[in-house]
């Protein structure tokens, strides 16, 4: 998530979503909590449950549209409470405040998608329904995949995928620079040197996310971890002021300062391989496994290769495994039916549910499956081609995406932005951010940060 909006609001245990547009909505109504509970209760139970996501029916990838529409049609054919897909463009859902604003104004969807990075906003805000009663295949989900969707042994989100990050490169760009797959870099220094060779007046050598948001944090975490860094220590205090943090911040800063990496990304962001890599805007792109299906659907003739993330001096290979999960609104029109839908779709022992997950990861999108049975059902799809490369070479080094409160996300995000684009000193930035983290962590009382 695998995996990233730029909400900067804080979630509290009283269920208040504050910040940006959300704060404006709440202030206008003179509210101290979610204002819509009583209105939801009186709405007709026969109204379809709204399922917000950024795939269907208006998304750019037909195979993903088909998967969502088929799943909802199968549910509607066999259940009295209907579900209706509502498409929210990726840029609005991931990089905008639309979802949080909807909850604050009393129009939150009944079913929606969240990443681990934003889980605590909604859990601490009191709007996630317990899905555990509707999950009969819990043992099919590895602990590393399901743990960051659980609190006190209860499951509040069901993952549909695991999305490890890697580096994609243009074969054409490599050939023009007289390079081939044997030249893929193993270290950070090698990557920057190679990126300089691949940089031309019309093309950047390498691309990292530059837009602040959960997705940028998600893509930066592996570089922190590779040097042994963490944002929180085992004692619950900040561990952000460390050599590993400093070198990870400096690495991204050096990529920009060298001229090999752009300050702006194309399309919907650095998660978009078609607008950045396939278009020729960059030669190497830091992106996740979903790029396979993007290129297959919208740039079929583009030749590319994949290599795992390079490492720093004395570092250890690590990538991050994110991914989206189905969740139900505890204050919606019919929370129990919404929860039942999530369990039926992704976590039932029925063959259709297992195959649905396998199909999403091999046909609808390109992902690693969050269920052991779906991995088996996918068969050779996870052993050959680019997905096979991810499965054998990239995914074994995956670590679960952290779940953090919005305040922690924002402190880390600011540190990345200040150094990557603002030219701030990495050591001073790490020290300042660590002090801010300590101040917040000392008073935090929500669900555990993982």
N, C-alpha and C positions, 0 to 999 in steps of 0.2 A: 501499500500500500501500500499497494499496494496498496496514495497514497494524497487537501492542501490549499486552503483558502487563505486570505489575509485578514480575517477578522482579528481585531485587536481588543475586543471587549473582554471584560472580566465576568466570570460566572461565580455566583455565590451560592451557599447552601440554602439561602432563602428563596432561590429560584429566580433571581433577577439577572437578566442579561443586560449589561450596560456597555456603552461605548459607541462612538460613531453614530450611524443612523439609528442604531438600536436605542441609544440613550435619548436621542431626539424624540423617538416615538413614545418611549416611556414617560419622558418629561411632559410631553404635550398632553398626555392623558392623566397626568398627576398620579402615576401608579408606582407601587413599591414591589410588585410581583407580577407574575403572568396574569393578565387581565381577563382571560377569555374562558375560564373554566366553566362558569355558569352558562355562558352562551353555547359552548360546545355541548353541554349536557342536554340542551333542549332541541338541538338539531335533529332532524329526522334520521333515524338509524338506517333507513333505506338508502340514503345518499351514498354514492360510491366513496370509498376511502381514497384519498389523494396520495399518490406515490410520487414524490419529487425525486428526480435524478437528472443526469446530464447526458443520457444516452438515447432515449426514445420518447415520443416518435420523431423528434426533429434532429437527431444527432447526425454527425457526418459519416459514420461507419454503418453500412447497411446490415452487416452481420450482427452488430450489437443491437440495432433497432429490432431486428427479427427475433433475437433471443428474448428481449424484454416483452415484446408483444405476445410471443408464444407462451411465455410463463404466465402472464396475466390472463390471457385467454383461457388457459387450462384451469386456472383457479376459478375464474368467473363461470366456467361451464359446470363446476362441481360444488360451488358454495353460494349460499344465499346472499351473503354480504359481498358486494362487488368491489373491485379495485380499479382505479382509473389512473393511467400513467399521465404525469404532467412533466413535460420537458422544461428544464431550466438550462440555458446555455452554459457551457463549461466556465467561461470567464465570469459569469454572474454567480455561479454556484461556488466555485473554488476560490476565486479572487475577489469576491464582492460580499456585501453584508446581507444579501437577499434572504438567506435562510434564517439568520438570527433576527432580522427585522420582522420577518413573518411571524415568528414566535412572539415577539414583543407586542405586535399589533393584534394578536388574537387569531392569526390565520396560518398557524403552523401546520405543515402537512401531517397526515396520519402515519405515513411511512416515508422514510427518507434514507439517504446514504450519509455515513460519516466515516472519516479516517480515524485511526488511533490518535493522531495528533490533536484532534478536536473533541475526543470522547469526553474529557472531563468538563468541558464547557456545558455540555448537555446533561451529563450525569449529575454534576453538582447543581445544575439549574433545575433538577427535579422533573425533567421531561422525558426520560427514557423508561420505557416499560420493561419489566422483567420478562425475558423471553424463555427462561428456563423451563416452565411447564410445557412448552410447545417444542422442545428439542429432545428427540429420542435417539440421537446419534452423537451425543457429546463425546464419547470415547473415540470417535472418528476424527476429531480435531486435535492435532498435536498441541501440547501445552504452550509451546512457543508461539502458536498462531492465535489461540483463544484467550490467553491470559490477560492481554491488554484490553479485552472487552468484558472483563469480569470484575465484580466487586463482591466481597464476602461470599464467594462461592456461587453467585448468581450471574447469569449471562445476560448482557444488555445489548449485545450486537453480534450478528452472525456474519463472519467474513465470507465473501464470495470469491476471494482471490488472494494470492500473495505476489507482490510485485518487486522483485529485486532490481537494483540499479546496476548499470554497467556503462561502458563507453562504446558508442557506435561510430563507425568511420566510413567515409566515402571511398570506395574502391577507385573511382575515377580521380579523385584528388590525390590519392596515394600514388597512382600510376603516373600522374603528371609530375609529381615530385620524385619519380624513380624510386618509389617505396613499395613494399608489399607486406603481406601478413607477418612476415618474419621480423618486420621493423616495429611492430606494435610495442609501445613502451611498458616497462615493468615498474618504473619508479616515477615519482612526481617530477624530478628533475628531467628525466628522459621525456616525459610527456610535454613539458614546457619547451624543451629544445625542439622536439618534433613539431609542436604546434607552430613555432616560429618559422620552420621550414615550409609548412603548409599554408602560411598566411600570405595572401596576395592583396593587391589594391581592391579586389572585389570579393575577397573571402577571408573569414577569420579561421585560424587554425583549430581552435577548440572553443567550446561553448559550455558555460555553467549558467544556472538560473541566476538572474539579476533582480527579478521582481520579488519584493518582500512578501512573505506569506508562509503558511504551513508547508507548502511544497518546497520552498527554498530551504527551510530548516531541515526537512526530510532528506533532501539531496546532499546537505552539508554534513550531517551526522557521521557518515562513514569515514570521512577524512579526520574527524575528531577521534573516533574510535580506533582508527588504524595506528595512531601513535599512543594508544593507551589512555586517551582522555575520556572524561565523563563530565556531565554538567552537575551531577549530584553524587556525593559520596555515600558510602554505606552508613555513615553517621547522620544522614539526612541533611547535612550542610552542603553548601556549594563546593564543587571541585573544579570549577570552571577556570580558575586562575592557575593554569598549568602549562608546561612546555608544549604539550600535545595540542592544547587549544590555540596557543600562539602560532604554532607552525601551520595548523589547519587554516586559520584566518589569513596568515601571510601567503599561503599557497594560492588561495583564490585571489588575493590582492595582487600577487605577482603576475598571475595570468592576465589580469586587466592591464596592469602597468606596463607589461611587455608589449602590449598591442596585439597579442595573439588571441585574446578573448574579447568579445564585444561587451559594451556597457548596456546594450539593449538587446532583447531577443525578439524574434518574429512570431507571428501567429498568436496562439493562445498562451504562449510561454515556452519555457525550455522543456516542457513535456511534449511539445509538438515537433515530431521528427520531420514531417512533410514540409512545414514552413521554414525550418532551419537547416536540417541536414540535406534533405532531398532537393531543396531549392538551390543549393550551392552557397548558402549564406555562411555555412561553416563546414569544416572538413571532419571534425570530431565533435560529438555531442554527448554530454553526460545525461543519460535518460534511462528509463526503466524498460522492463520486458514488454510492456504494451506497445512499444515502438514497432515491434514486429508486425502486429495486426494493422497499425496505422499505415505502414509502408506497403503492406500487401494489398490493402484496400484502395489506397489513394496515390501510390507511386510504384506500381508493380514492376516497372522496368528499371528502377533504381537499384544499382548494385552496392551492397554494403557489407561490412563485417562487424563483428562484435568482439570486444576483449574486456576482461574484468578490470576493475578499478586498480590503478597502479598504487604503490605504497610508498611511504616516506622512508628515510634512512632508519634502519633498525625497526621498521614497522611490521605490522601483521595484517594480512589481507582480511578485510571485513567489508561487507556491503550491508545495505538496509533492506528489509523486506516489509514493505507497507501493504496497502490494499484497502479497499472499501468494504463496508459492512452494512447489511440491512438493519435498521432500527425502527422501533415503533414509538409513536407519540403517546405517552402516558396520559395526556390531557386531551386526546383527540376524540373523534366522534364515537369510535368503538375500539378502544385500546386492546381488548382481548382478541378481537378478530384480526386487528393489525399484527399483533404478535403471532397469532396462529398462521397468518400468511407468511411471515418471515421464516418460521420454523418449517412450514410445509415446503417452501421454495428451496431452502438451502440446507436444512438439517434433519430431514426425515430419513428413516432407514429404507423407505420405499425406493425401488429402482429408478423411478422417474426423477426423484430428487437428486440421487447420486449422479445420474446421467446429465441432469441439468447443470450441475456444477462442472462436470467434466466438459460439457459442450461449451460453457462460457469460457473456460480456460484454453480451449483448443480451436473452437470454431467462431464463437462470438468475439472473443478478444484473444490475446496471447498472454497467459499468466501461468503461474504455478498454482495448483489446486490447494485449498486449505483443508481438504479432507483426504485421508489415506485411501478410502474407497474410490474417490474420484480420480486419484492418481492411477490406480489400477485400471479404472474404466477407460482412461485416456489412452492406455496402451502405448503403441509405438510413437504416438504424437509427442510424448515427452522424452523420446530417445533419439529422434532424428531432427535434422534441420536446425534452425536457429533456436527453437524452443528447447531442443535437445541439448544445445550448447549451454543455454542458461541452466538447464537442469543439472548437467554434469560439471560445469566449470564455474558458474557464477553463483548459483543458489546455495551450494554447500557452505558458503561463507556468510550467509544472511543472518542478520540479527533483527529482532522485532523493532518496529518503529516505536519510539517512546510515546507515552501519553502524558501530556503536561497540561497544567492550567494555562489559560490565556496569558496570564502575567509572565510565566516562565517562557512561553513561546516568544512573547514580545521582547523580553530582555535579550534572548539569544538572537532573534531576528535583527534587532537594532545593532548588535555587535557585528553581525555579518555585514550589514549594510554600511556601517560606519567605516569598516576596513576595506571591504571589496570596492565600494564606489566612492566613499568619502575620503579615502587616503589616511584614515586615522592609524595611529601606531598600534599594531596588534597586541603588544604586551600591555600598554596602558588601557586598551579597550577591554582586554580579558580581565584585568584587575578590577576595573570599574563595574563591568557586568557581573563579576563574581560577588562583589559587595552588594549589588542590587538583589541578586539571587538569594544571598544569605538573609537579607532583610525580609524578603517575602517568605522564604521557606520557614523562617522562624515563627511565623504566625499562621501559616497555611493549615486549614482544618478540613479540607475536602477528602475525597477518596484518594487512595494511595497513588503517588506518582510512580510510574513504571518506565 
